[in-house]
Amino acid sequence: MANFQSVEHEFNGETLLSELVTAKKPRATIILFPTVAGVSELELGFAETLAAKGYNAFVADLYGKPFRGSGREVGAQQMRRLSADRANLRERLLAVLDTVRGLPDTGAGIVAVGFCFGGLCALDLARSGADIAGVASFHGIFDPPGLRPQPISAKVIAFHGWDDPMVPPAKVVALGAELTEAGCDWQIHAFGNTRHAFTNPGADKLGNPAVRFSPDANRRAWAGLDDFLGELVA
């Protein structure tokens, strides 16, 4: 079991409570942006896996300390609050990045990885033009922020379920066009017969036909992330 350190940080008067697990000699530092539910055992498990591979992992709390552990319904309310103002969300994400940059040792660079709403957040961090090594989105939301486009220096990879009703094919094509226009080095990996939330083993219990765990897509996406990270920190 990894030893997590709780990290309190601030954004516009809100106290956020993130979780950090460190490697002895980190290859890089990975910011994990959670699903709609906020920081949960799912992301903490992902962080442990990444720490075992030699990365620092910072599980970012975006909703605020009072909402930690409040469940999916409250998480959905907070997601809607943050999504309603994408400019403010960008500033929130950049504030998280500043916190991570202040860690004693971030290794060869910083990478943002997000799941579901967190995938949108990871993409929005790249869209800000932030100077980070890379961004990965797992079953993320692709909707653009409606802000002035910036050149994207981070490499971007997106793992997408082709049958995800939240991100139909037209939005996948639109993301590719957007990233190309921004001069980005990008990849989109689409998995057939795969719905939203395919990395979450508990997705089938949520009672939502749009979401489904896929062992094959999950395995392939994580293998793709390993390859992507190896490229970034080689």
Secondary structure, DSSP 8 states (H G I E B T S, - for coil): ----EEEEEEETTEEEEEEEE--SS-S-EEEEE--TT-S-HHHHHHHHHHHHTT-EEEE---S-GGGTT--HHHHHHHHHHHHT-HHHHHHHHHHHHHHHHTSS--TT-EEEEEETHHHHHHHHHHHTT---SEEEEES-------S------SEEEEEEETT-TTS-HHHHHHHHHHHHHTT--EEEEEETT--BTTT-TTGGGG--TTB---HHHHHHHHHHHHHHHHHHH-
